[in-house]
Every structure is written in structure tokens, then in C-alpha cells.
Amino acid sequence: MWQIFSRFLALGLISFGGPAAHIGYFRKAFVDDLQWLDSKQYASFVALSQFMPGPGSSQVGFAIGYHKGGVFGGLAAFLGFTLPSFLLLFLFAVTSAQWLEISAVQGMIHGLKLLAVVVVADATLSMFTQFCQRKTAKMLMATTAVAIILMPSMLMQIAVLVMAAIIGGILLTRGENITPENPPITLNYSWLALFILCLASSLYFIGQDDTIGQIFAQFFQVGSLVFGGGHVVLPLLEASVGDYITPDRFLTGYALAQAIPGPMFTLATFLGADLWLESPILGAIVATIAIFLPGFLLMLVGLKSWHTISQRPHIAGVLAGVNAAVVGLLFAALYQPVFTSAVIMPLDMALVIIGFSLLKVFKPGIVWLVMGFAATGALLTLI
């Protein structure tokens, strides 16, 4: 367990760049260097993480830990990879009020908000290219984006995801229909029952204002709905807790989550500490566990049978439809709250264009982008 924890802790300290970069780090460390698993097994874990809701790269890390040491190995991997970003975002949440009034700090945060525009735009474009090649997928993406922009709510997001899954299962199915010769699918129903129990409990607590149960419910439901992980969590979190946290504070947490290594889902740490001021550390812990838990439980349901599951053509079609809708969610999030909260004047838009161009042409590391935008924002406060 210590070996798994320490290896993932080392990666958690340096893993800038988001889910795609994390998956690259994991492959190099655990397939090429340590040889804990082969490339075929690793590819199957990555594919499963794309099919299940939850934090994509963290689910891959959890699967590697599970492969090496069972359930406790998966938990050790999660703790190691998540601990650095959890501690940093918790410290930012409880101390930021003391230094956020400093103009240079405000400038740095504004610069990081502009970086968020660049990064989300790049993620949206990349996912559009990958998941929206067919006309049906493009229409699902556009319909989702328009619906969420015009009627932003958690209910609408659930509705468009369900719609996309149904249409994808019908129109985006690859290959032939399921035949009797398909091998049976064996799932771990104990973990599925625990997931359903937690989801049912969250439905009860969601209406209980000012309780730690509501915080668990809000973040558990978000973790149950996020397909694609990473930046896709942004619109769902904003819809879930936007009534309790100001847009500026929400974007501040997102900007800080961008600036540190580790999973983007630890934005929940920052928000949880803000939501439960009676005991910020309790709020941070509950929110963090709640948002990661659904993805891990669902990974455990299908981890041993994923190869069989993924061969079913209608499952592939459902996945294609959901992925197209996810791109639409990102388009909507790119507009509100990312763009509208960050781009205030023409100079901001100019910096976004420059940053996006630099990212696409020179492909600098995320560390350089963070430093560059933070420094630019601080310098602009002196002009």
C-alpha cells in the first residue's frame, strides 16, 4: 500500500496539464517504467474511464491501484494523487480572504481566469474534433449547448444527457445489433447497490438546507453525472452550488484549481470549505469524497467485465451520444461562467487570443502558461 501511495503522491505533486496529461504520466510511470501492467490492460482502463461518469484520470489511477492492490490499493492511489491538490486548495479557501484584497493578487487571479478561458476553449475544440465527427453527434452537441445556455439548470443537464444517450444508442451504434452469441456480462452488483443507496440518500438530503448532508448530496450528484471528467465538471458544479457561492468566488476557485497539479475535481475541496464555514476542513473533506465516490463505485461495478461490455454495439452508441452532449456542455460552460466572468474589456480578449495562439503553436507546458498569465495579470494592475 505504501508503494502505491508514494508513487501516486509523487505524480500528484507534478501532474500539471489536466486529464489528458495525467493519463500520459500514468502510462509512462506504470506501464513503461514500473511495468505494473501492460499497454493493453492500461488502454482498457482508459476506455472504461471514458464510459463511466466521474473524474477520468483519477479513475484510471484508481483502476491501476486496484489492479496492483485491490480496493485498498485503489484508495491508496486516490489518496496519493489527490492529497497535494486537496491541501493546496483547502489552504487557499481558508486563507484567501486575507490576501485577496491585494491588487497584485487580484490581478494574478484575473490572469488565471483568462487562462481558464484559453484552456476550456482548447479542451472544447479538442473534444469536438474527437467526438463530433458525424452529423448526428454535431447536432447533439449544438442542441445541448443551446439548451444549457438558454435554460441553465441541473435538471436540463440531466435531460440532455439522457436524450443524447437514447439518440446515440439508436443512431450512433456501430456494427451489428447484439446477438445471442455475445458472452454474458458479469457485474459486481454489491458496488452497484452501494452506489444506488448513496444516490437515493443524496436525493433525500438535497432539500435539507444548511446541513453537511446537503453538501454530500450536491457533490455526489455532480460526480454521478460528469462524463469526461476535467473541465466538464465546471457547468455541473456551477448549476449545483451557484446559488450558494458568488460567481466571482466560484471562478476564483476554478482559476486556483487550474494553477496547481492534480485532478480538477479537487475544485470541490475549495467549494466545500466555502460552503461549510462552521468547519471548513469537514466541508472540504465531505465535498471531495462525495464528488470522487460515484466514479470509483461505478468503476468497481464494471472493472472486471469492461472488455465484454465495450464490445456491445449499442453501448458504444450510447457512449458516443453522451460524449457529443458533453462537448455541448463544455461549449455552454465556455460562455457562462468562464468567458462572461473573465473577459471584461478588449485587452482581456486580446490576451485570450494571444494565449490560445501560443498554446496551439508552441504547445508550452501548463506551468509556463500559469506563470505567464498570473504574471501578466499582476503587471496589468501596475499600469
Disulfide bonds with the S-S distance in Angstrom:
none
